[in-house]
Structures are given as C-alpha cells and as structure tokens.
C-alpha cells in the first residue's frame, strides 16, 4: 500500500516474510491473508488511536520450512536473556548443535521478536516474529492462539517503547485483541 497523507493506514498488518512454511501451517497463514487482515482493516479505527506519528505496525511472520534437502530453514529461538548481537548467533548455535546437524537440518538461531524503530518519515514500525519447526505441528486453532499471543506481545512492547507518543495504545490493543479472539474462533 502506498503511503499518502490523506488515507489512514490500517494500524496493524500481518505479513508473511516468505511464502514457505511447513504444510501444517499453510491454512493458518492463508487465513491471515484472507480472513485476519481484512478483519483488521474493518475493525481497527486509526482515527481513534491518535496522531499520524505512528501510522502502521507491520508484523512479519518468519516461518521455519523444509522445501527440499537444499532449501530449508529451521529456526531455533534464542533466549532473550542472552542479548546476542547478530554476529553471535552462529557461534552460539555451535554450542547447542554440531556443524553437521546445523547443515543437515538447516538450523538458524534467531530471537523470537525483532522490533525495529519508528520511522519518523513514514510512521511505520516493522517487527518480525520467528516461528520454530515445532510450531507447525500444533493444531490450526492452537497455531492461531500462539500467533495471537505473539502478535499482542509485539504491539504491547511497541506501546511500552512509544508511551510518550500521543497514541491510544490501550484502545488499539483492546480492539486488536478482540479481532484476534474472533480470528482464533473462525
């Protein structure tokens, strides 16, 4: 969607970073695109939340996947307490798995949440949530429930970081939570 000054953006959008995923997550990811995002556009009311400083939170989903022997990514979630720099991830992964296991399984150590800064120029904040392989073996409803919990965590963390903005995060989070509850049951 192109940014314009006259058209308010949906304040939260969920996006797939790649279309790849384990087959058990396909229906849930499709329902984000076909069911959840349209409902967010309908139910979230940007004019009620505040100024134009924050126009949109884009939450990207980074799914583990296995397409074939040469095309696979299986995320291992790093404990937040480790406070790793990007350059530390591989060496830390080597303390957990052998080089052979890392290569054979396509393992990558990543934090669960990556939340970028607020762009003053565009009013956008980009966040990424990383999902490990085992997530895809949950039922569809349980995947939706877990995703919803993670989505709310991202928005809550942004609200804590940006509490000085003239923005009604409490109302946004309440509306978002109601929409997510509806999506879980749909």
C-alpha positions as CSV (number, residue, x, y, z in Angstrom):
1,X,0.0,0.0,0.0
2,X,1.4,3.4,-0.9
3,X,1.6,5.9,1.9
4,X,-0.4,9.1,1.4
5,X,-1.2,11.9,3.8
6,X,-5.0,11.7,3.2
7,X,-5.7,7.9,3.6
8,X,-5.3,6.5,7.1
9,X,-3.5,3.1,7.1
10,X,-4.7,0.1,8.9
11,X,-2.7,0.4,12.1
12,X,-1.7,-3.2,12.2
13,X,-1.0,-5.6,9.3
14,X,0.3,-9.2,9.5
15,X,2.7,-10.1,6.6
16,X,4.4,-13.3,5.6
17,X,8.2,-12.8,5.0
18,X,8.3,-15.8,2.7
19,X,5.5,-18.0,1.4
20,X,7.4,-21.1,2.5
21,X,6.3,-23.0,5.6
22,X,5.6,-26.5,6.8
23,X,2.4,-27.8,5.3
24,X,0.6,-27.9,8.6
25,X,0.8,-24.1,8.8
26,X,-0.4,-23.3,5.3
27,X,-4.1,-23.0,6.2
28,X,-3.3,-20.7,9.2
29,X,-1.0,-18.4,7.1
30,X,-3.7,-18.3,4.3
31,X,-6.3,-17.3,6.9
32,X,-4.1,-14.4,8.0
33,X,-4.1,-13.1,4.4
34,X,-7.8,-14.0,3.6
35,X,-9.5,-13.6,7.0
36,X,-7.5,-11.7,9.6
37,X,-6.0,-8.8,7.7
38,X,-9.4,-7.9,6.1
39,X,-11.0,-8.0,9.5
40,X,-8.2,-5.8,10.9
41,X,-8.9,-3.3,8.1
42,X,-12.6,-3.4,9.1
43,X,-12.4,-3.3,12.9
44,X,-9.3,-1.2,13.7
45,X,-10.0,2.5,13.6
46,X,-6.8,4.6,13.1
47,X,-8.6,7.9,13.6
48,X,-9.5,6.9,17.2
49,X,-6.0,6.0,18.3
50,X,-4.1,9.2,17.9
51,X,-1.9,11.3,15.7
52,X,-0.2,10.4,12.5
53,X,3.2,9.9,14.1
54,X,2.5,6.1,14.2
55,X,0.7,5.1,11.0
56,X,1.2,1.3,10.9
57,X,2.8,-1.6,12.7
58,X,3.7,-4.3,10.2
59,X,4.3,-7.7,11.8
60,X,6.2,-10.1,9.7
61,X,6.0,-13.9,10.2
62,X,9.2,-15.8,9.7
63,X,8.3,-19.5,9.4
64,X,10.5,-22.5,9.6
65,X,10.2,-24.5,6.4
66,X,11.6,-27.6,4.5
67,X,11.0,-27.5,0.8
68,X,13.7,-30.0,-0.1
69,X,17.2,-31.1,1.0
70,X,18.8,-27.9,-0.3
71,X,16.1,-25.4,0.7
72,X,15.3,-25.5,4.4
73,X,15.3,-23.2,7.3
74,X,14.6,-24.4,10.8
75,X,14.7,-21.7,13.4
76,X,15.9,-22.2,17.0
77,X,14.7,-19.5,19.3
78,X,17.4,-17.7,21.3
79,X,16.6,-17.0,24.9
80,X,16.1,-13.2,25.3
81,X,18.3,-13.2,28.3
82,X,21.3,-14.0,26.0
83,X,21.2,-10.5,24.4
84,X,23.1,-11.7,21.4
85,X,24.4,-9.5,18.6
86,X,23.7,-10.7,15.1
87,X,27.3,-11.8,14.7
88,X,27.0,-14.0,17.8
89,X,24.1,-16.3,16.6
90,X,26.1,-18.9,14.7
91,X,28.8,-19.3,17.3
92,X,26.1,-19.7,20.0
93,X,24.3,-22.2,17.8
94,X,27.5,-24.2,17.6
95,X,27.4,-24.6,21.4
96,X,24.0,-26.3,21.0
97,X,24.4,-28.4,17.8
98,X,27.2,-29.8,15.8
99,X,28.2,-28.2,12.4
100,X,26.8,-31.3,10.7
101,X,23.5,-31.1,12.5
102,X,23.2,-27.4,11.7
103,X,23.9,-28.0,8.0
104,X,21.7,-31.1,7.7
105,X,18.7,-29.6,9.4
106,X,19.1,-26.0,8.1
107,X,19.3,-24.6,11.7
108,X,19.4,-20.9,12.4
109,X,19.4,-19.3,15.8
110,X,17.2,-16.2,16.0
111,X,15.4,-14.1,18.6
112,X,11.6,-14.7,18.8
113,X,10.9,-10.9,18.3
114,X,12.7,-8.3,16.3
115,X,11.2,-4.8,16.6
116,X,12.5,-2.0,14.5
117,X,12.4,1.7,15.2
118,X,9.6,4.0,14.3
119,X,10.4,5.7,11.0
120,X,9.5,9.4,11.5
121,X,9.3,9.8,7.8
122,X,6.8,7.1,7.1
123,X,5.2,6.5,10.5
124,X,5.9,2.7,10.1
125,X,7.3,0.2,12.6
126,X,8.4,-3.2,11.3
127,X,8.5,-6.2,13.5
128,X,9.3,-9.8,12.9
129,X,8.2,-12.9,14.8
130,X,10.2,-16.1,14.2
131,X,8.5,-19.5,14.4
132,X,10.3,-22.7,15.1
133,X,9.5,-26.0,13.3
134,X,7.6,-27.5,16.2
135,X,5.0,-24.6,15.9
136,X,3.8,-26.1,12.7
137,X,2.8,-29.4,14.4
138,X,0.2,-27.7,16.5
139,X,-3.5,-27.8,15.5
140,X,-4.7,-24.8,13.4
141,X,-6.6,-23.4,16.4
142,X,-3.5,-23.7,18.7
143,X,-1.3,-22.1,16.0
144,X,-3.7,-19.2,15.8
145,X,-3.8,-18.9,19.6
146,X,0.0,-18.9,19.9
147,X,0.4,-16.4,17.0
148,X,-2.2,-14.1,18.6
149,X,-0.2,-14.2,21.8
150,X,3.0,-13.3,20.0
151,X,1.2,-10.5,17.9
152,X,-0.1,-9.0,21.1
153,X,3.3,-9.2,22.7
154,X,4.8,-7.2,19.8
155,X,2.2,-4.5,20.0
156,X,2.5,-4.3,23.8
157,X,6.3,-3.9,23.6
158,X,5.9,-1.2,21.0
159,X,3.4,0.5,23.3
160,X,5.9,0.4,26.1
161,X,8.7,1.8,24.0
162,X,6.5,4.5,22.5
163,X,4.4,5.5,25.5
164,X,5.3,9.2,25.1
165,X,3.5,9.3,21.7
166,X,0.1,10.9,21.7
167,X,-1.4,7.5,20.8
168,X,-4.1,5.4,22.5
169,X,-2.3,2.1,22.6
170,X,-4.7,0.8,25.2
171,X,-7.7,1.1,22.9
172,X,-5.7,-0.2,19.9
173,X,-4.6,-3.3,21.9
174,X,-8.2,-3.9,23.1
175,X,-9.6,-3.7,19.5
176,X,-6.7,-5.8,18.3
177,X,-7.2,-8.5,21.0
178,X,-11.0,-8.6,20.2
179,X,-10.2,-9.2,16.5
180,X,-7.6,-11.8,17.3
181,X,-10.1,-13.6,19.6
182,X,-12.6,-13.6,16.7
183,X,-9.9,-15.0,14.3
184,X,-9.0,-17.8,16.6
185,X,-12.6,-19.0,16.7
186,X,-13.2,-18.5,12.9
